[in-house]
């Protein structure tokens, strides 16, 4: 069933990307995926890496990630069970450095250097605002759109004024620009810069290699050559330790537990930025 008035292929694309974001955005999910990078771990080994989570919380998170097809539980014997990435879960990890690259360029600079994991969580929070994906798709495709026209496309079965709360949030988040009340909306530089991230998420959700992001019909650059090296964080300053580049032939980056926090490790990591603004 269509969720927008966009063409069916585009509507399906937006729905798939929204579903991927819903898998990885919930609190602590990305940290658990990073902690599982490498050989499969027993529950106690994983619990030691994410020690701020209580056993009951970790169990539910693992169950959710297994149901999403990102983590697999392997029962070797009744007393020997391990958890590790599925092939699909490992294929998703290279998107994370791309998110860090975008965050370094487009999110406000913090008073202190932020670990890469916090940059990822802040960025994912912005992308999972209600109707965010559909609005970003339309603005990328049509350059400038009035609020009323945008509502007819994004939420055709709703009162058109309902488009303004999510639009105002995206403007506050810095992803959308407008010159004022009654003026059309367009992507900001930060919103437009999400192309590699959203294109990669689209490719992954469709079961394609991530380098197909360059050929995405909305976010891609068809004339661009596939990247000759993995996506890494911006080189203008030292790479965040939490995001290591993927070596050729490896299915996932060589994450290390100590690398989850590239600056100061706290006893209990903070949650992703709450609704109401991404500014750090």
C-alpha positions as CSV (number, residue, x, y, z in Angstrom):
1,X,0.0,0.0,0.0
2,X,1.4,3.4,-1.0
3,X,2.4,5.7,1.8
4,X,2.9,8.8,-0.4
5,X,1.7,10.1,-3.8
6,X,5.1,9.4,-5.3
7,X,5.6,6.8,-8.0
8,X,5.4,3.2,-6.7
9,X,9.2,2.5,-7.1
10,X,10.1,5.7,-5.1
11,X,7.4,4.9,-2.5
12,X,8.9,1.5,-2.0
13,X,12.4,2.9,-1.8
14,X,11.4,5.4,0.9
15,X,9.6,2.6,2.9
16,X,12.7,0.4,2.7
17,X,15.1,3.1,3.9
18,X,12.7,4.0,6.7
19,X,12.6,0.4,7.8
20,X,16.4,0.2,7.9
21,X,16.6,3.3,10.0
22,X,14.0,1.8,12.4
23,X,16.2,-1.3,12.8
24,X,19.4,0.6,13.8
25,X,18.2,3.8,15.5
26,X,16.7,2.4,18.7
27,X,18.8,3.2,21.8
28,X,22.1,1.2,22.0
29,X,21.5,-0.8,18.8
30,X,24.5,0.6,16.9
31,X,26.7,0.2,20.0
32,X,25.7,-3.5,20.2
33,X,26.4,-4.0,16.5
34,X,29.8,-2.4,16.8
35,X,30.6,-4.5,19.9
36,X,29.8,-7.7,17.9
37,X,32.3,-6.8,15.1
38,X,34.8,-9.6,14.9
39,X,34.4,-13.2,16.0
40,X,31.1,-14.3,17.4
41,X,30.8,-13.7,21.2
42,X,29.2,-15.5,24.0
43,X,26.5,-13.6,25.9
44,X,28.8,-12.9,28.8
45,X,31.6,-11.6,26.5
46,X,29.2,-9.3,24.8
47,X,27.7,-8.2,28.1
48,X,31.2,-7.2,29.3
49,X,31.6,-4.9,26.2
50,X,28.2,-3.2,26.8
51,X,28.4,-3.2,30.6
52,X,26.0,-0.3,31.0
53,X,23.1,-2.5,29.8
54,X,21.5,-4.8,32.3
55,X,21.1,-8.4,31.3
56,X,17.4,-8.1,30.7
57,X,17.9,-5.1,28.4
58,X,20.7,-6.7,26.4
59,X,18.6,-9.9,25.9
60,X,15.7,-7.9,24.5
61,X,18.0,-5.8,22.2
62,X,19.7,-9.0,20.9
63,X,16.3,-10.6,20.2
64,X,15.2,-7.5,18.3
65,X,18.5,-7.4,16.2
66,X,18.1,-11.1,15.5
67,X,14.5,-10.6,14.4
68,X,15.7,-7.8,12.1
69,X,18.2,-10.2,10.4
70,X,21.3,-8.2,11.5
71,X,22.5,-10.6,14.3
72,X,22.4,-14.4,14.4
73,X,22.3,-16.6,17.5
74,X,24.2,-19.9,17.1
75,X,23.6,-22.7,19.6
76,X,26.7,-24.9,19.6
77,X,25.6,-26.9,22.6
78,X,23.0,-26.3,25.3
79,X,25.6,-24.3,27.3
80,X,27.5,-22.7,24.4
81,X,25.6,-20.0,22.5
82,X,27.3,-17.2,20.5
83,X,26.1,-14.1,18.8
84,X,27.5,-12.5,15.7
85,X,26.6,-10.5,12.6
86,X,24.7,-12.1,9.8
87,X,26.0,-11.5,6.3
88,X,23.4,-8.7,6.0
89,X,24.4,-7.1,9.3
90,X,28.1,-7.1,8.4
91,X,27.2,-5.5,5.0
92,X,25.5,-2.6,6.7
93,X,28.5,-1.6,8.9
94,X,30.3,0.4,6.2
95,X,27.5,2.9,6.1
96,X,28.4,4.0,9.6
97,X,31.7,5.8,8.6
98,X,29.7,7.6,5.9
99,X,27.4,8.9,8.6
100,X,30.4,10.1,10.6
101,X,31.8,11.9,7.6
102,X,28.5,13.7,7.1
103,X,28.2,14.6,10.8
104,X,31.7,16.0,10.9
105,X,30.9,18.4,8.0
106,X,27.3,19.3,8.7
107,X,26.5,19.0,12.4
108,X,27.3,21.8,14.8
109,X,30.7,21.6,16.4
110,X,30.5,20.5,20.0
111,X,32.3,22.1,22.9
112,X,34.3,18.9,23.2
113,X,35.3,16.4,20.5
114,X,32.5,13.9,20.2
115,X,33.1,10.2,19.8
116,X,32.1,8.8,16.4
117,X,29.4,6.7,18.0
118,X,27.7,9.8,19.4
119,X,27.9,11.4,16.0
120,X,26.2,8.4,14.5
121,X,23.4,8.4,17.1
122,X,22.8,12.1,16.7
123,X,22.6,11.8,12.9
124,X,20.2,8.8,13.0
125,X,17.9,10.7,15.3
126,X,17.5,13.4,12.7
127,X,16.8,10.9,9.9
128,X,14.0,9.1,11.8
129,X,11.9,12.2,12.4
130,X,8.3,11.5,11.2
131,X,8.0,11.9,7.4
132,X,11.6,13.0,7.2
133,X,12.6,10.5,4.5
134,X,9.7,11.3,2.3
135,X,10.2,15.0,2.6
136,X,13.9,14.8,1.9
137,X,13.2,12.6,-1.2
138,X,10.6,15.1,-2.6
139,X,12.8,18.1,-2.0
140,X,15.8,16.5,-3.6
141,X,13.8,15.5,-6.7
142,X,11.9,18.8,-7.1
143,X,14.4,21.3,-5.8
144,X,11.7,23.8,-4.4
145,X,8.2,22.9,-3.2
146,X,5.5,24.8,-1.4
147,X,4.2,23.4,1.9
148,X,0.8,22.7,0.4
149,X,2.2,20.9,-2.6
150,X,4.6,19.0,-0.4
151,X,1.7,17.9,1.8
152,X,-0.2,16.6,-1.2
153,X,2.8,14.4,-2.1
154,X,4.0,13.2,1.3
155,X,0.7,12.8,3.1
156,X,-2.0,12.7,0.5
157,X,-4.6,11.3,2.9
158,X,-4.1,13.8,5.6
159,X,-5.0,17.5,6.2
160,X,-2.4,19.4,4.3
161,X,-1.5,21.6,7.3
162,X,-0.1,18.5,9.1
163,X,3.0,18.8,7.0
164,X,4.2,21.9,8.9
165,X,5.2,20.3,12.2
166,X,7.7,17.9,10.5
167,X,8.8,20.6,8.2
168,X,9.5,23.0,11.0
169,X,11.5,20.2,12.8
170,X,13.6,19.6,9.7
171,X,14.3,23.3,9.4
172,X,15.3,23.4,13.0
173,X,17.5,20.4,12.4
174,X,19.3,22.2,9.6
175,X,18.2,19.8,6.8
176,X,15.7,22.0,5.1
177,X,15.7,25.7,4.3
178,X,13.0,28.3,3.6
179,X,12.9,32.1,3.4
180,X,9.9,32.4,5.6
181,X,6.2,31.8,6.0
182,X,4.5,31.1,2.7
183,X,7.8,30.6,0.9
184,X,8.8,27.3,-0.8
185,X,11.1,24.8,0.9
186,X,14.3,23.3,-0.3
187,X,17.1,21.1,1.0
188,X,19.9,22.9,2.9
189,X,23.5,22.0,2.2
190,X,23.4,19.5,5.0
191,X,20.2,17.9,3.7
192,X,21.7,17.6,0.2
193,X,24.9,16.2,1.7
194,X,23.0,13.2,3.0
195,X,23.0,11.8,-0.6
196,X,25.8,9.2,0.0
197,X,24.2,8.0,3.3
198,X,20.7,7.7,2.0
199,X,21.8,6.2,-1.3
200,X,23.8,3.6,0.6
201,X,20.9,2.7,2.9
202,X,18.7,2.4,-0.2
203,X,21.2,0.1,-1.9
204,X,21.6,-2.1,1.2
205,X,17.9,-2.4,1.7
206,X,17.5,-3.5,-1.9
207,X,20.2,-6.2,-1.5
208,X,22.7,-4.3,-3.7
209,X,26.3,-3.5,-3.1
210,X,26.8,-0.2,-1.3
211,X,28.7,1.3,-4.3
212,X,25.4,1.3,-6.2
213,X,24.6,4.4,-4.1
214,X,26.3,6.5,-6.8
215,X,23.6,5.4,-9.2
216,X,20.6,6.0,-7.1
217,X,17.9,7.8,-9.2
218,X,17.4,10.5,-6.6
219,X,20.5,10.7,-4.4
220,X,23.1,9.3,-6.8
221,X,25.5,10.7,-9.3
222,X,25.3,8.5,-12.3
223,X,28.5,9.8,-13.9
224,X,30.5,9.2,-10.8
225,X,32.9,6.3,-10.7
226,X,32.6,3.8,-7.9
227,X,34.7,4.7,-4.9
228,X,38.2,3.2,-5.2
229,X,38.6,3.0,-1.5
230,X,36.1,2.4,1.4
231,X,34.3,5.3,2.9
232,X,36.2,6.8,5.8
233,X,35.8,9.8,8.1
234,X,37.0,13.2,6.9
235,X,40.8,13.5,6.8
236,X,40.8,17.2,7.8
237,X,41.3,16.0,11.4
238,X,42.3,12.6,12.9
239,X,39.9,9.9,12.1
240,X,37.4,9.0,14.9
241,X,38.8,5.8,16.5
242,X,35.3,4.3,16.5
243,X,35.2,4.2,12.7
244,X,38.0,2.2,11.1
245,X,38.2,1.9,7.3
246,X,37.3,-1.4,5.8
247,X,40.2,-3.3,4.3
248,X,39.9,-4.7,0.9
249,X,38.4,-8.2,1.0
250,X,37.0,-7.8,4.5
251,X,33.3,-8.0,5.1
252,X,33.3,-5.5,8.0
253,X,35.6,-2.9,9.6
254,X,38.0,-4.1,12.3
255,X,36.1,-2.6,15.2
256,X,37.6,-2.8,18.6
257,X,35.7,-2.5,21.9
258,X,38.1,0.2,23.1
259,X,37.4,2.1,19.9
260,X,33.7,2.6,20.6
261,X,34.5,5.9,22.3
262,X,37.2,7.9,20.6
263,X,37.7,10.5,23.3
264,X,36.4,10.2,26.9
265,X,34.7,7.0,28.0
266,X,31.9,7.5,30.4
267,X,30.5,4.9,32.8
268,X,27.1,5.1,31.0
269,X,27.0,6.5,27.5
270,X,24.4,9.2,26.8
271,X,21.4,8.4,24.7
272,X,21.0,9.8,21.2
273,X,20.0,13.5,21.0
274,X,16.3,13.8,22.1
275,X,13.6,15.2,19.9
276,X,13.7,18.9,19.7
277,X,17.0,19.6,18.1
278,X,20.3,18.1,17.1
279,X,22.6,20.9,18.1
280,X,25.5,19.7,20.2
